[in-house]
Amino acid sequence: MVMGITLTPSYDISQEPSLVDKAIRIKLSGLPPNTTVTIHSKCKVQKNGYECLAHYMTNHDGSVDLSKDQSVGGFYNGVEAMGFIWAMKPSLENKSPYGGRVILFDVTKQLKVVINVLPGRIHNLKDLCYSKVPSLLKFQVTRIYMVPGVKRIEIKQNGLRGTLFTPS
């Protein structure tokens, strides 16, 4: 509560769902002003989990714009609109044979990234596991590899193997 006003955390995503190769704008608002928050993002791909932690200082109005404000710590620093995805590391229970990379083999599936906004700084995934800090805000970002209407055709002919993508 600030000056008799109750803050209700909310978010705005510029495009949902969005193509994986396009940057999106995520703006958070209604957070406590002039405080540090941790943005925790996570996703599951082929039964393997990936996560990212980033620290942001909220503005005087309790907002954070991931495309304009800089991360002040965590898995990346600076202004990185899509850092919450590209900086992901394997979750603690991850047993991926592909190392630390998020690899989606079926491009017809969506990549669903859960964003959790937590008060203060959480420095690593182990601390996050033991943290009892209540979430300020939780939402999902959906990334797609193919626009609706595109057909994916597997080609296996005369020793040739490939995938053909055609518009409908």
Helices and strands as residue ranges (DSSP letters): E 10-13, E 18-19, E 26-29, E 36-45, E 48-57, E 64-65, E 71-74, E 77-78, H 83-86, E 89-90, E 111-119, H 125-130, E 137-144, E 151-157, E 160-166
